[in-house]
Amino acid sequence: MTASLAGLYAITSDTAPSVAALVAQVAAAIDGGARLIQYRDKRASSVERHARAAALLALCRAANIPLMINDDVALALAIGADGVHLGRDDANVHSARARLGDAAIIGVSCYDAFALAKTAAAAGANYVAFGSFFASATKPHAVRADPALLTAARRELAVPCVAIGGITPQNGRALIAAGAHMLAVITGVFDQPDIAAAARSYSNLFIKELI
């Protein structure tokens, strides 16, 4: 397994008012122990998204933390990001790999379907993501996933699995115990008054799991 694909997976909120604010937020998350960053932004223009992604890439390079781009293979390619996360309506793994190269990290949302995860892993995805495990403010109408998916993925697939959706430091430990290699979090990190402390509360779950 790629060493970085374990621990807290911090996914940006699209509420940062500026590039500087976004960079400061992500720097705090990294300080709190985030091991993988995803730039996700459903509001900014394409020009703004390019500027924000490029600024985050410079930060992540300095911190030796991989930067993923949500949905947008073209943006990942344009800035030289470490990889892309693909949803149901995005490019497939094969086309993303052809454009981004063998070294790229490609993750795939599999929702509540283990069959999707098997297909993604067979196609060369570097990780698969299941969720929502709990009620999510980001996607309130998302399908609900069963923790048994994590156990099956850990047992049957050769790639790491990610849990996402309404995860808190209180409920996250059970998902790690079920088999999650990573916990993906948006509001639980970036909508908190102390982002570094919030990130650390998730990161510590993985430390305790190893003890």
C-alpha positions as CSV (number, residue, x, y, z in Angstrom):
1,M,0.0,0.0,0.0
2,T,1.2,3.5,-0.7
3,A,2.3,4.9,2.6
4,S,0.3,8.1,2.3
5,L,-3.0,6.3,1.8
6,A,-3.7,5.8,5.4
7,G,-5.0,8.2,8.1
8,L,-7.0,11.4,7.8
9,Y,-8.0,12.4,4.3
10,A,-9.0,16.1,4.5
11,I,-11.3,17.4,1.8
12,T,-11.5,21.1,1.4
13,S,-14.7,23.1,2.0
14,D,-15.7,25.5,-0.7
15,T,-16.4,28.3,1.7
16,A,-12.8,29.8,1.9
17,P,-13.1,33.5,0.9
18,S,-9.7,33.6,-0.8
19,V,-6.7,31.7,-2.0
20,A,-4.7,32.8,1.1
21,A,-7.5,31.7,3.4
22,L,-7.8,28.3,1.7
23,V,-4.0,27.7,2.0
24,A,-4.1,28.7,5.6
25,Q,-6.9,26.2,6.3
26,V,-5.2,23.3,4.6
27,A,-1.9,24.2,6.3
28,A,-3.7,23.9,9.6
29,A,-5.1,20.5,8.6
30,I,-1.7,19.2,7.6
31,D,-0.3,20.5,10.9
32,G,-3.1,18.5,12.6
33,G,-1.9,15.3,10.9
34,A,-3.8,15.1,7.6
35,R,-2.1,12.6,5.3
36,L,-3.9,13.3,2.1
37,I,-5.6,16.5,0.8
38,Q,-8.3,16.8,-1.8
39,Y,-9.2,20.1,-3.4
40,R,-13.0,20.1,-3.8
41,D,-14.8,23.3,-4.9
42,K,-18.2,23.5,-6.4
43,R,-18.5,27.3,-6.4
44,A,-15.4,29.0,-7.8
45,S,-14.9,29.7,-11.5
46,S,-12.4,27.7,-13.5
47,V,-9.8,30.4,-13.3
48,E,-10.2,30.7,-9.5
49,R,-10.1,26.9,-9.2
50,H,-6.9,26.7,-11.1
51,A,-5.3,29.4,-8.9
52,R,-6.5,27.7,-5.7
53,A,-5.4,24.3,-6.8
54,A,-1.9,25.5,-7.8
55,A,-1.5,27.3,-4.5
56,L,-2.5,24.2,-2.6
57,L,-0.1,22.1,-4.6
58,A,2.8,24.3,-3.7
59,L,1.8,23.9,0.0
60,C,1.4,20.2,-0.2
61,R,4.7,19.7,-2.1
62,A,6.5,21.6,0.7
63,A,4.8,19.4,3.3
64,N,5.3,16.2,1.3
65,I,1.6,15.5,1.3
66,P,-0.2,14.4,-1.9
67,L,-2.8,16.7,-3.4
68,M,-5.9,15.2,-5.1
69,I,-8.3,17.0,-7.3
70,N,-12.0,16.3,-7.0
71,D,-13.7,15.3,-10.3
72,D,-11.5,17.3,-12.7
73,V,-8.9,15.3,-14.6
74,A,-8.1,18.3,-16.7
75,L,-7.3,20.5,-13.7
76,A,-5.2,17.8,-12.1
77,L,-3.2,17.5,-15.3
78,A,-2.8,21.2,-15.8
79,I,-1.3,21.8,-12.4
80,G,0.5,18.5,-12.0
81,A,-1.5,17.3,-9.0
82,D,-0.7,14.0,-7.5
83,G,-4.1,12.5,-8.5
84,V,-7.8,12.8,-9.0
85,H,-10.9,11.5,-7.2
86,L,-13.6,10.3,-9.6
87,G,-17.4,10.1,-8.9
88,R,-20.1,8.3,-10.7
89,D,-20.5,10.9,-13.5
90,D,-16.7,11.6,-14.0
91,A,-14.1,10.1,-16.2
92,N,-13.4,6.4,-15.8
93,V,-10.2,5.0,-14.3
94,H,-8.7,4.0,-17.6
95,S,-9.1,7.4,-19.3
96,A,-7.8,9.2,-16.2
97,R,-4.8,6.9,-16.0
98,A,-4.0,7.5,-19.7
99,R,-4.0,11.3,-19.1
100,L,-2.3,11.5,-15.7
101,G,0.2,8.7,-16.0
102,D,1.1,5.6,-14.0
103,A,2.3,7.5,-10.9
104,A,-1.0,9.3,-10.4
105,I,-3.2,8.4,-7.4
106,I,-6.7,7.7,-8.7
107,G,-9.6,7.2,-6.2
108,V,-13.1,6.3,-7.0
109,S,-16.4,6.8,-5.2
110,C,-18.3,3.5,-4.8
111,Y,-21.1,4.8,-2.6
112,D,-22.8,1.7,-1.1
113,A,-21.8,-0.8,-3.9
114,F,-19.1,-3.3,-3.4
115,A,-19.4,-4.3,-7.1
116,L,-18.3,-0.8,-8.1
117,A,-15.3,-1.1,-5.8
118,K,-14.2,-4.4,-7.3
119,T,-14.5,-2.9,-10.8
120,A,-12.5,0.2,-9.8
121,A,-9.8,-1.8,-8.2
122,A,-9.5,-4.1,-11.2
123,A,-9.3,-1.1,-13.5
124,G,-6.3,0.2,-11.6
125,A,-7.8,2.6,-9.0
126,N,-5.4,3.3,-6.1
127,Y,-8.2,3.5,-3.5
128,V,-12.0,3.0,-3.3
129,A,-14.3,5.2,-1.2
130,F,-17.6,4.2,0.4
131,G,-20.2,6.4,2.0
132,S,-22.2,8.1,3.3
133,F,-21.8,6.2,6.6
134,F,-23.7,8.9,8.6
135,A,-25.9,11.9,7.9
136,S,-23.8,14.4,5.9
137,A,-24.2,18.1,5.7
138,T,-22.3,18.2,2.5
139,K,-24.5,15.6,0.8
140,P,-27.7,15.3,2.8
141,H,-29.4,13.0,0.3
142,A,-26.5,10.6,-0.2
143,V,-27.1,6.9,0.0
144,R,-26.2,5.3,3.3
145,A,-23.4,2.7,3.3
146,D,-22.9,-0.2,5.7
147,P,-19.6,-0.6,7.6
148,A,-19.5,-4.2,6.3
149,L,-18.4,-2.8,3.0
150,L,-15.2,-1.7,4.7
151,T,-14.6,-5.2,6.1
152,A,-15.2,-6.8,2.7
153,A,-12.9,-4.3,1.0
154,R,-10.1,-4.9,3.5
155,R,-10.4,-8.6,3.1
156,E,-11.0,-8.9,-0.7
157,L,-9.4,-5.9,-2.4
158,A,-5.7,-5.1,-2.8
159,V,-6.2,-1.3,-2.5
160,P,-7.0,0.9,0.5
161,C,-10.6,1.8,1.3
162,V,-11.9,5.2,2.4
163,A,-14.9,5.9,4.6
164,I,-16.7,9.2,4.1
165,G,-19.9,10.9,5.2
166,G,-20.8,12.5,8.5
167,I,-17.7,11.1,10.2
168,T,-16.8,12.5,13.6
169,P,-14.0,11.7,16.1
170,Q,-16.6,9.9,18.1
171,N,-17.9,7.6,15.3
172,G,-14.8,7.3,13.3
173,R,-13.1,4.7,15.4
174,A,-15.7,2.1,14.6
175,L,-15.1,2.6,10.9
176,I,-11.4,2.1,11.3
177,A,-12.1,-1.1,13.2
178,A,-14.4,-2.2,10.4
179,G,-11.6,-1.8,7.9
180,A,-11.2,1.8,6.8
181,H,-7.6,2.8,5.9
182,M,-8.6,6.4,5.7
183,L,-11.4,8.7,7.0
184,A,-12.4,11.4,4.6
185,V,-13.7,14.5,6.3
186,I,-14.9,18.0,5.2
187,T,-16.9,19.8,7.7
188,G,-15.5,18.0,10.7
189,V,-12.2,19.6,9.9
190,F,-12.6,22.7,7.8
191,D,-15.8,24.1,9.4
192,Q,-14.3,24.0,12.9
193,P,-12.9,27.0,14.7
194,D,-9.5,25.3,15.3
195,I,-8.8,23.3,12.2
196,A,-5.5,21.9,13.4
197,A,-7.1,20.6,16.6
198,A,-10.0,19.2,14.7
199,A,-7.7,17.4,12.3
200,R,-5.6,16.1,15.2
201,S,-8.7,14.6,16.8
202,Y,-9.2,12.4,13.7
203,S,-5.5,11.6,13.3
204,N,-5.2,10.4,16.8
205,L,-7.8,7.7,16.1
206,F,-5.2,6.1,13.8
207,I,-2.4,6.4,16.4
208,K,-4.6,4.7,19.0
209,E,-5.6,2.0,16.6
210,L,-1.9,1.0,16.2
211,I,-1.3,0.8,19.9
